[in-house]
Amino acid sequence: NTTVTTMNLAANFEALQEDCAFINQLEIKHLPRFCKIALRSVIDGEDKDKIRSAAKSLNQDEDIVRNAVRALAQILTMLASASVYIVPQQVYKETLVPMKLSNEASDAIYEYYSTVHNVLRDVLRQFKIETARYHKFDWRLDIQIGSRALHRRVDPVFLCELQTASSKRSKKDNDDSKESDENNQNNQNNQNDIKEFEKTLFECNFATLENMIQQFEQALRETQQSWYRKVERQTK
């Protein structure tokens, strides 16, 4: 079986590059404020009033500021989920090289991240979401060669069954949230996780199926990129 794990950072790579370009244009004194808004958006949800206020004070478009805040929230969340401990600065810089952040902006973000790492870890433990993973795919080709409505026409339809897997932790594992025992807890969870499988049946024509294959192949090619491997290496 093949398991493909995707990350938000990889999925939104181009969009993050654009948002980081705006972050580079900010004066360093404004970055802590943006980071605080990003942190609060992770904890309490996006605050439209604060984003509107920040955009107005900088005389910037509200959407540009919102996207920058979301990019920072994504970076902070990714770093906090990568390890129980604060990610070393060298690893942090290597991971975010493709984002093309300036040294000043990169240092300011890391300084803020290092002070809120434990807060983010607590939030992630409370709202951990695991996406379903690919498990198996079966298909059958049905061809209707004639009916009252169809004459001398071949009408192929693919009947597909997609099976995905997700892990469900026991209540005992969920109740134990002590930071000092987290590494041992993760190892224990890997052994005690209960796998749940879900089947999805759908019909599609050849053009739709071909497009699905192209999208999957493109996603697999992305996993061969150097920036993806750097991110994956730090988030296992």
N, C-alpha and C positions, 0 to 999 in steps of 0.2 A: 504494500500500500504506500501511496505517496502523500506526504503531508506538506502543505505549502503554508508557511506562516508569513503574514504580511504585517507591516507596520505603517502607522499613519505617516510617519516621517518619510518613508519611501513612497507611499501612495501619492502624497501631495508634494513631491520633490520640487517641481517647477514652480508651483504656487508659493512654496516657502522661500525659494530663491528670490522671487519678486518682493515678497514681504520683507525679507532680510535686507534687500537693497534700500528700502525706506528706512529701516532701523539704522543702517549705516549713516544716513543723512541726519539723524537726530543728534542734537548736542548731548554729550555724555550725561550732563546733569539731569536730562529728562528720562533717561533709561530706567532708573530706580522706580520712578512713578509708573512707567509702563509695565515694569515687572510686577509691581504691587497689584495693578489692575488685572494683570494676567493671572496672578496667584488667586485673587478673589474670584475670578471667573471659574477657576478650577474647583474652588471650594463651594461657592454659593451660586454659581451661574453667572452668565455675562451681565454686566451692569451697563445698560444703555446710557444712563445719565452720566456716568463717569467717562465713558468713551466719548460722548458728545461734548462734555466739558473739556476733555483733553484735546479733541480736534479743534474746538473753538479757540482755546488758548494758543494753539500752534498755527492757527489759520490754515488747517489742512482739511481735506475731504474726510468726512466721517467714515466712509467705507475703508479708506486707506489705513486709518488709525485702527479700526476694528480688526482688519486683517493682520496688522502688525501685532496687536494684542493676542490674537489667536495663535499666531506663529510662536510668540514667546511662551504662551501656555502650553503649546505642543512640545516645544523644546524642553521646558522645565519638567513636564510630565514624563517625557521620554527618559530624561536623565535620572529622575527619581525612581522610575520603574526598572532601571538597568541594574541596580545593585542596592543591597541593604545599606552599604556604606557610601559616603560621598565619592562620586566618580573623580579620579585624579585629573588634574587640570590638563596634563599632556594627552590623556585619552579623550577628554572632552574636546580638545582642539582638533585632534585627528578625526573624531567622529563628525564634527561640524565643518570640516574643510570645504565640502561641496556647497555649503550655504554662503560662502564667500563673505563672512562677517569681518569687519575691520578688527584689528587687534584691540582697539579701545572698546568697541562694543562687545567683543567676545569676552574680554576681561571683566567688564561691568556685569554682564549677564552671569558669568561664572561666580563672581563674588556674591551676587544676590542668591543664586541657586544654592551655594554652600551654606547659607544662613537659614534656608527654608526647606532643606532636604528632608528633615525629620517630619515636618508638617505635611509635606507632600506624600511621604510614605504612609502616614496615618490615613490620609484621604484615600489613597489608592487601595489600602487594605479594606476600607469600608465600602468602596464602590467598585470593587474589582469585577470586570466584565470579561468573560472569555468567549471569543468568537468560535463558531463551529468550524471544524476542519474537514477537508475532503477525505472521504473514506473509500467510496466505490462508485463507479458509474456504469450502468448497463443500458443498452438501447436495443430496440427492435424496429426493423423497417417494415411498415405496412404499405402495401400498394393496392389502391382501388383501381381496377382496370375497367370497370363498367358499372353503370347504374342507369336509372331512368333519366338522371340529369347529365350523366357523363357518357359519351360515346366516342370510342376509339381514342381515349386519352388516358395516359398514365399519370396518376396523382399520388406521388410518394409522400408519406408522412412518417416521421420518426417519433416513436414512443420512447421516452427517456425516463430513467429512474436514477436520481441523484441521491446518494446516501452520504450523510455528514455525521461526524462524531463530535461530541462535547463531553467534557469531564465535569462530574459533580462531586464536590467534596462532602465528606461526612460532617454532621453537626459538630462533632468533637473537634475536628480540624478547624472549622470556622470560628469556634469560640476561643481558640488559643491564639492570641495575637501579641505575644511577648516578643519584643524586638531581639533580645539576646538569644532566643531559641529559634529564630526564623530560618536559619540555614538548615538545622536539623529537621525543622517542621516541613520545609519544602521537600526534603528527601523522603520523609514519611508520607507526605501527600501524594508524591509521584507513585508510591506503591499502593496506596489505599484509594486513589481516585476511582470513582465508578464511571465507566464510559456509557454514555447514552447515545443511541443512534436514531437518526431521523431520516425518513425516506420522503422524497418529493417527486411526484409523477407529473410529467408535462409532455405535451406534444409540440413539435416544431417542424418546419419545413427544412429543406436542405440549406437554403440561404442563411437561415437563422443559426443552424447548427455549425455551418462553416464560419460564421462570424464569431460564435462562441469559441471555436477552436483557435482562431486567430488571436482573440483576446487572452486566452490562457497561455498561448505560446509567447505572446509579448510579455506577459507577467513573469513567465519563467526566464525569459531573456534578461529582464530587469534584475533578477536575482544574481546574475553573473557580473553585474557592474561592481566596480571597486568600492563605490560609496555605499552600496547596499551591504556588502560583506563587512565593511567597517561598522555599520550600525548593528547588523545582526550579531557580530562578535561581542559587542558590548551589552547586548540585551538578552543573551541566553541565560 
